[in-house]
């Protein structure tokens, strides 16, 4: 099985997520970009699991999806609390280190 198309797609999705995480100012969009990068890693695991005919990659993806769901719940709660406190989802408003 040729896994090159899957790896190219995963690389494109990861780079798109990285660009989004580094350039966006909204905390929600940064959060979605990080989720996109996690899912591109899942795609790589599944591509190698299918190419090697091993179930280890699929099991790893299940663990990553469970971790991603927990991260989504906690991250969403943090973002909602931040929006309630600051009134905005802009990352620039998170200057808690300021005197």
C-alpha positions in Angstrom: 0.0 0.0 0.0 1.3 3.4 -0.9 1.0 5.8 2.1 2.5 8.8 0.4 -0.9 10.5 -0.4 -1.9 10.1 3.3 1.3 11.5 4.5 1.1 14.4 2.1 -2.5 15.1 3.3 -1.4 14.9 6.9 1.6 17.2 6.3 -0.7 19.7 4.6 -3.3 19.6 7.4 -0.5 19.9 10.1 1.1 22.9 8.3 -2.4 24.5 7.9 -3.0 24.0 11.6 0.4 25.3 12.5 -0.1 28.4 10.4 -3.5 28.9 12.0 -2.2 28.5 15.5 0.7 31.0 14.9 -1.2 33.7 13.1 -4.7 33.8 14.6 -5.6 36.2 17.4 -8.8 34.5 18.5 -8.4 31.8 21.2 -11.1 29.8 19.6 -9.4 29.7 16.2 -6.1 28.8 17.8 -7.8 26.0 19.7 -9.4 24.6 16.5 -6.0 24.8 14.8 -4.4 22.7 17.5 -7.2 20.2 17.1 -6.5 20.1 13.3 -2.8 19.3 14.1 -3.8 16.5 16.4 -6.1 15.0 13.8 -3.3 15.1 11.2 -1.1 13.1 13.6 -4.0 10.6 13.9 -4.0 10.3 10.1 -0.3 9.5 10.1 -0.8 6.8 12.8 -3.6 5.2 10.8 -1.7 5.3 7.5 1.3 3.5 9.1 -1.0 1.0 10.9 -2.7 0.2 7.6 0.6 -0.1 5.7 2.2 -2.3 8.3 -1.1 -4.2 9.0 -0.8 -3.6 12.7 -3.5 -2.7 15.1 -1.1 -0.7 17.4 -1.6 2.5 15.4 -5.4 2.2 15.6 -5.3 1.7 19.3 -3.0 4.7 19.6 -5.5 6.8 17.6 -8.3 5.7 20.0 -6.2 6.9 23.0 -5.4 10.2 21.2 -9.1 10.7 20.4 -10.0 10.2 24.0 -7.3 12.6 25.1 -8.5 15.1 22.4 -12.1 14.9 23.7 -10.9 15.6 27.3 -8.7 18.5 26.0 -11.7 19.9 24.1 -13.8 19.9 27.2 -11.2 21.5 29.4 -10.0 23.9 26.7 -13.6 25.1 25.9 -14.3 25.7 29.6 -11.1 27.7 29.9 -12.0 29.8 26.8 -15.5 30.4 28.1 -14.2 31.5 31.5 -11.7 33.8 29.7 -14.4 35.3 27.5 -16.6 35.9 30.6 -13.8 37.6 32.5 -12.2 39.6 29.8 -15.1 40.1 27.5 -13.2 39.0 24.4 -11.6 35.9 22.8 -8.5 37.8 21.7 -5.3 36.3 22.9 -3.7 39.7 23.2 -6.1 40.3 26.2 -4.4 37.5 28.1 -1.5 39.6 29.4 -1.7 38.2 33.0 2.1 38.7 33.4 1.7 42.4 33.3 2.4 44.4 36.5 
